[in-house]
Amino acid sequence: MNKKTFISQATLMIALSSAICVNVNAQQKEYPKPEPMKPGMSEYWTPQPKIVTPGVTTVNAAITAPSDAIVLFDGKDLSSWESVKGGPAQWTVHDGVFTVDKKTGDIQTKQKFENFQIHLEWCVPENITGTSQGRGNSGIFLQGKYEIQILDCYNNETYVNGQTGSVYKQTPPLANAMRKPGEWNVYDIIYSAPVFKEDGTYRVPPRVTVIQNGIILQNNTTILGTTEYIGFPKVEKHGAGPIILQSHGDPSEPISFRNIWIREL
C-alpha cells in the first residue's frame, strides 16, 4: 500500500466515522415536550347559550317505550347494567327510579351498541347545592367514548362547552333548556357511530343530535374524538360500545334516572 492510498483510506474512515456520529446525534436529539395540560385550558365561558323555557308538561309522567325498543331500565332493577369496575351495578333502585351511588363508580350497559336512538329521563334533587360543575354533575357516554354532559344548569352558569347537553369540552348546547331542580328532564339522543380507515383515523366521524325537553341542543353535531377532561379529543379506533352513566365526584346531592330505552338504527 502506498502512502497516498493509506491517506485516502484514512480520510474515508474519518469521514464515515463523522457521518455515523452525526447520525447518532441526530437520532438522540431531544425536542421539547408538550407543556402539561390543565382542565381550564380547554374550557370557555362565552357566549352563554340563551335560556329557553320548555313547554308545559306533566313532569311526573314517564313516556313509555316504543314496541321495538330495548328497555334498559323499567323501574324494577338494574339487570341490564353492570359496574364499569366489574360486577353488578350498585346504584340504588327505589320508587321506580335509580339514584347514583358515588361510592361505587360508573355503570354501563351489558349490551354494546353502534347506531341508536336513546331516551332517558333524569332529575336533579330539589335540595341540590353547589355551583358550576359541582352541582348535579353526571354524563352519558355514547359507545363508552363520547360524553353528553348532564348537569344542573338551572340558574347555574359554568363553562359553555361543559353545560348541560354539550358534547363535553367540544361543542356547547344551542340553548339552556333546564327544568328547575325536583322536576324531570328528558333526553332524546340520536347517534351515528364512526367509520374508521385502516390507519385508525375517521373515514366518517361520529355525529349526534341531542334534544332536551323538546328543545334541540345539538343538531347533527360532529364529534371530534374522545371527550377528555384534561387535554383535547383523541381519535381511538373502536367497535360497538356500551352506554355509560357517570358517577361524578362532585360533592352535591346525587341525581336520579328513570325510563331508559334504546332503539338500534
N, C-alpha and C positions, 0 to 999 in steps of 0.2 A: 504494500500500500504506500503510495507516495504521499508526500506532505500535503499537497493540495487536496487529495481525496480525503485524507484524515480530517482536515479542517472543514471540508464540505459536509462530511457526515456528522462531525461535532456540532456544526452550526444547525444542521437539520434536527438533531436531537434536542438542542436547546429550544429551538422554535416549537417543536412538538410538546416539550415539557411546559413551555409557557402557555401554549394553547389549552393544554389539559388543565393547568392551574386556573386559567381564566374561566373555562367551562365549569369547573368545580365551584369556583367562587360565585359564578352566576347562579348555579343550582342552589347554593347555600344562602344566597342573599335573602334577607328577611324584609318584608314590606310591612308597613303599619297595619295593625289590625283595626277592624271597625270599632268605633267607640261604643262602650256599653250602653244599651238601651234602657230607658226608664219608661214606666207606664204613660206619663204625661206627654212624652214625645209624639204619641200617636193619637192624642185627644184634641178636640177643638170644640169651642162653646158657641160659636155664632155661625150663621143666623139660627136662632131658636125656631123650631117648627111652630106654625100657627096652631092655636088651640081650637079644636072643633068638638063641640058637644055632641055625643052620639044621640041618635034618635031614642025616643022613649020606648021602653020595653018592660015586660015583666021580668025583672032582673033575676028572680029566683027560679025561673023556669028554664030547664035544660032542653036543648034541641036533640031530639032522638036521632040515632044513626041511620043512614040510608041502608037499603036492603043488601047492597054489595060491599058494605064497609067491614073492615076488621076492627072489632071493638077492643080497644086497648085498656079501657077502664069503664066498667059498668056500674060502679058504686059499691061493689061487693068485696073485691080483693085485688091484689097486685100480681096475680098469677102470670100475666103477660110480661112482667118486668123482672129484672134482676139487678143486683148491685153491680156497679162498674168494677168494684174490687173483687167480685166473685160472690156467689151465694145468693140467697133470696133478697129481694128488695125489702128494706126495713122501715120505710116511711109509714106513718100512722094512718090507718083507714078508719073513718068514723063518719056516721051520719050521711053516707052516700058520697063522701069526698075523701081525698087523702091529702095529708099535710107533710111538708118537707120535714125530715129529721136531720138537722145539720150535723149531728154527731156521726151519722152513718155514710155520708157522702152521696155522690150522684147515683142515679138509677138509669137503666137503659132497657129498651125492649129486647126480648129474647129473639124476636124475628128481625131480619135485616131487610132494608128496602132500597129501591133506586128512585124511580119517578113516582110521585104521590101527591095526593091532597090530604091534608091532616086538619082535624078540628080538635081544639082543646079549649077548655074554659078554666080560668084561674082567678083567684080572689086574694086581694091584699087585706089583711086583717084590719078591722075598723080602728083598732088601737095602735096602729103602726107608728113607730118612731124612727128617727134618723133623718139624714139628708143626703142628697146627691146619690151616689152609688150604694150608700149604706142604708137603703130604705126599700125593703121588699124585693131584693135582688134575686133573680134566678135566670134561667135561659133554656131554650130548646135548641138542641144541636141536631141539625139535619145530616143524616148519614154519619153521625158521630164526629163531624168535622167543622160544620159551619153554624155559628150561633146566631139565632134571632133573640135579641135581648128581651127579657121580662123584667120589669122594674116598676115601682110606683112613681110615676111622673105626674101625679095629680098635685098641683101646686108645689112641685119639687123639681127644680132645674138641675141639670147635670150637663156634661159634655154631650153635644148633639149626636155624635156618632156612637154614643153609648146609651141613648134614650130607648124607651120602650119601642119595640118594633124596628130598631136599627139592625142592619147586618153589622154585628158588633165590631167596632173600631174601623168600619169601612164606610157604610152608607147610612146617613141619618134618615129617619122617617119623614114622610111628606107632611105629616100632621101629628099633633098630640091628641089622641082620642081616648084618653083615660077616663074611666068612671071613678068616682070617689071611693076611698077605702071602705070595705064592707060590701061593695057591690061586685057582681061577677063581670069579668071581661071575657070576651070571646076572640080567639084567634082562628082564622081560616087561612091556611098556608098552602100554596101550590108550588111544587118544587120540581125542577128538571135537573136530573143528575148530569155530571160532566161526562164527556167522552174524551179519552186520552190518546195521544200519539204513542208510538213505541218508545220514544225517549222520555216519557213521563210527563210531558207538558200537555196543556189543554188543547185538544182539537176543537172541542166545544165546551166553554166554561159552564159551571152550574149557574142556574138562574132561579129567582124566587119572587113570588108575589105574596104579600102579607096584607091581610085585611083584619083590622081590629074593630069590633063593634060596628061592622058595616061600612067602615071607612078605610080606603086604601092607604097603606103606609109605604109599601114597596110595590112598584109596578113593573113586573118582569125585570127585576134588577139583576145585573151581572154580579156574581160573587167572585172576588178576585183571587181567593185562596182561603186557606185556613184562617179562622178568626182568632188572632193572637192577643193576649192581654199585654204582653211586652213585645215590641217589635212589629213587623209588618207581615202581610199574608204570605204563606208558603204554598206552593203547588205540590201536593203529595198524591201520587197515583194510588187509586183505591177502587174497590168494587162496591157492592151493596154494603150498607152500614146501618146501625141501629138509630133509633131516636133516643137521645139522651136528655134527661131533665136534670138541671144543675142544682146542687145543694151549695149555695154560695156562702162564703164565710163571714158575711157582714153580721153585725150584732142585732139587727132588727128582728121583729117577730116573724116567724116563717109563714110563707104563703101556702095556699091550698089549691088543688086541682080537682076537676071532675069532668065527666063526659068526654072522654078522649077516644076518637076513632080515626081510621085512616083508610083511604081508598087508593089502591095501586093503579097507576096510569100506564 
